[in-house]
Structure formats: structure tokens, C-alpha cells
Amino acid sequence: MAGGLGGSEDSVLATAELYDLSNGTWTATGSMSAERFRHTATLLANGKVLVAGGGGGGSIISLATAELYDPATGTWTAAGSMQQGRQLDTATLLPSGQVLVVGGIIRADVRRDVLNTAKLYDLPVVPTPTSRPPTPTPLPKQCVHPSCRVES
């Protein structure tokens, strides 16, 4: 578990904890560099976790930054930025190893600032495809929506 609210919207967390299923305990691990809530967390094929976007502490504007958690070292590293900050979006790991980030909102105080865009996240450990499918027609604006990966 990483980030979230610490009891009020004025108390945004950067801390992270690991849950041990075998004994039902939580253990503190390294903290993210940015406080964030309403962000996505995606388990990657290499065992690392990509955390992207969300709302930041003391700001109603969504974060565009991302961080990568390495459970082997308990540390976070910067993982680039999206073109547009977003929160209440979804992130889905694709079979290629890329992460598809869709929808969300730009500002926490203006619900009409709902995004109809998607971001395809290429991580450095994943080769970038030489070609991409054509750009789809605009998506409907959406936030707080479910997502899943569909095998073809």
C-alpha cells in the first residue's frame, strides 16, 4: 500500500507498507518521493510496481509524475511523467509489458475536468514497439471506472 490520505484530505501520505499474508502484519518500506492519493498502482511482470498520477499534498491539481517501486531494495525511483496529470484514472498492464493509463480527472475540485485521453507507458526495461495501432476515435470522458486486460 502506498500513499493515500492520513485521516483528512489535508494529510496526504508518501509512505508505503507491505502486507505479509502469512502472518497478517504490515511492515513499513521506503517512501515515495511525492505525496499522492487517488493514484494508480500497477504490478509489473518484473515484480516492480508502477505508481502514476494522483492528487498531491496541498494541491487540487493532479500529478503527472510516476514512480517505480523495487521490492528487492524497498526503494522508489522516478519513472518519468505523463503529458497530463490525472487522478481517479485506471492503469492496465498489457501483454507487451506496457501500461495503459486511461481517463481520470485533472482537478479534484472540478468534476467536469474529466479526461477522455489515454497514455501508453513504455518502461525502460520493455522494448518499444516499432509500430503502433492507429489512434482510436476519442474516448468518452470517464473517471472512477474499472479496467481489465483482455487476452486476444
C-alpha positions as CSV (number, residue, x, y, z in Angstrom):
1,M,0.0,0.0,0.0
2,A,1.4,3.4,-1.0
3,G,0.3,6.9,-0.3
4,G,-3.4,7.8,0.4
5,L,-5.0,10.0,3.0
6,G,-3.9,10.1,6.6
7,G,-7.3,10.9,8.1
8,S,-8.2,14.0,6.1
9,E,-7.7,15.5,2.6
10,D,-5.1,17.8,4.2
11,S,-2.9,14.9,5.2
12,V,-1.7,13.2,2.0
13,L,0.9,10.4,2.5
14,A,4.1,9.4,0.7
15,T,4.7,6.4,3.0
16,A,4.4,2.8,1.8
17,E,3.8,-0.5,3.7
18,L,3.9,-4.2,2.7
19,Y,1.4,-6.7,3.9
20,D,2.6,-10.2,4.9
21,L,-0.2,-12.7,4.2
22,S,1.5,-15.5,6.2
23,N,1.3,-13.6,9.5
24,G,-1.2,-10.8,8.8
25,T,1.2,-8.0,9.6
26,W,2.1,-4.7,7.9
27,T,5.7,-3.5,7.6
28,A,7.0,-0.1,6.6
29,T,9.1,0.2,3.5
30,G,10.6,3.1,1.6
31,S,8.5,6.2,1.0
32,M,7.7,7.7,-2.4
33,S,9.3,11.0,-3.3
34,A,5.8,12.6,-3.7
35,E,2.8,12.5,-1.5
36,R,-0.2,11.2,-3.5
37,F,-3.7,9.8,-3.3
38,R,-6.2,8.6,-5.9
39,H,-3.3,7.3,-7.9
40,T,-2.8,4.1,-9.8
41,A,-0.5,1.2,-8.8
42,T,0.3,-1.5,-11.3
43,L,2.2,-4.7,-10.6
44,L,4.6,-5.2,-13.5
45,A,5.9,-8.5,-14.9
46,N,9.3,-8.0,-13.3
47,G,7.8,-7.7,-9.8
48,K,8.2,-3.9,-9.6
49,V,5.2,-1.6,-9.0
50,L,4.5,1.5,-11.2
51,V,2.6,4.3,-9.3
52,A,1.4,7.1,-11.5
53,G,-0.6,10.3,-11.1
54,G,-3.0,11.0,-8.3
55,G,-3.7,14.1,-6.3
56,G,-0.7,15.7,-4.5
57,G,-0.5,17.1,-1.0
58,G,-1.6,20.7,-0.7
59,S,-2.8,20.9,-4.3
60,I,-6.0,20.3,-6.2
61,I,-4.1,19.8,-9.5
62,S,-3.4,16.2,-10.4
63,L,0.2,14.9,-10.5
64,A,1.8,13.9,-13.8
65,T,4.7,12.1,-12.2
66,A,5.3,8.4,-11.8
67,E,7.5,6.3,-9.5
68,L,8.7,2.7,-9.7
69,Y,8.9,0.6,-6.5
70,D,11.5,-2.2,-6.3
71,P,10.5,-4.7,-3.6
72,A,14.0,-6.2,-3.7
73,T,15.5,-3.0,-2.4
74,G,12.5,-1.3,-0.8
75,T,13.2,1.9,-2.8
76,W,11.4,4.2,-5.2
77,T,12.8,5.8,-8.4
78,A,11.4,8.4,-10.7
79,A,9.7,6.8,-13.7
80,G,9.1,9.9,-15.9
81,S,5.9,11.9,-16.3
82,M,2.7,11.7,-18.3
83,Q,1.8,14.6,-20.6
84,Q,-1.2,15.4,-18.4
85,G,-1.6,15.0,-14.7
86,R,-4.6,12.8,-13.7
87,Q,-6.3,11.1,-10.8
88,L,-9.2,8.7,-10.4
89,D,-8.0,7.0,-13.7
90,T,-7.1,3.4,-14.4
91,A,-3.9,1.7,-15.3
92,T,-3.8,-1.7,-17.0
93,L,-0.7,-3.9,-17.6
94,L,-0.7,-5.0,-21.3
95,P,0.8,-8.3,-22.5
96,S,3.6,-6.2,-24.2
97,G,4.7,-5.0,-20.7
98,Q,3.4,-1.5,-21.4
99,V,0.9,0.1,-19.1
100,L,-2.2,1.7,-20.5
101,V,-3.5,4.7,-18.4
102,V,-7.0,5.9,-19.3
103,G,-9.4,8.7,-18.2
104,G,-9.4,10.4,-14.8
105,I,-9.8,14.0,-13.8
106,I,-7.4,16.9,-13.9
107,R,-8.5,18.9,-10.8
108,A,-10.0,17.5,-7.7
109,D,-12.4,20.4,-7.3
110,V,-13.8,20.5,-10.8
111,R,-15.5,17.2,-11.7
112,R,-16.2,18.4,-15.2
113,D,-12.5,18.3,-16.0
114,V,-12.8,14.6,-16.8
115,L,-10.3,13.3,-19.3
116,N,-11.0,11.3,-22.5
117,T,-7.4,10.6,-23.2
118,A,-5.1,7.6,-22.8
119,K,-1.4,7.3,-22.1
120,L,0.7,4.3,-23.1
121,Y,3.6,4.0,-20.7
122,D,6.8,2.5,-22.1
123,L,9.1,1.5,-19.3
124,P,12.8,1.4,-20.0
125,V,13.0,-2.4,-19.4
126,V,10.4,-3.0,-22.1
127,P,11.4,-2.7,-25.8
128,T,9.3,0.0,-27.6
129,P,7.3,-1.5,-30.4
130,T,8.3,-0.4,-33.9
131,S,4.7,0.3,-34.9
132,R,1.6,1.2,-33.1
133,P,-2.1,0.7,-33.9
134,P,-3.9,3.7,-35.4
135,T,-5.1,6.3,-33.0
136,P,-8.6,5.4,-31.9
137,T,-11.5,7.8,-32.0
138,P,-11.8,10.0,-28.9
139,L,-12.9,8.1,-25.8
140,P,-15.9,9.1,-23.7
141,K,-14.8,11.2,-20.7
142,Q,-14.5,8.9,-17.7
143,C,-13.2,8.7,-14.2
144,V,-13.5,6.2,-11.3
145,H,-14.1,3.4,-13.9
146,P,-12.9,-0.2,-13.8
147,S,-10.4,-1.6,-16.2
148,C,-9.0,-5.0,-17.1
149,R,-6.7,-6.7,-19.6
150,V,-8.4,-8.8,-22.2
151,E,-6.4,-11.6,-23.8
152,S,-6.8,-11.8,-27.6
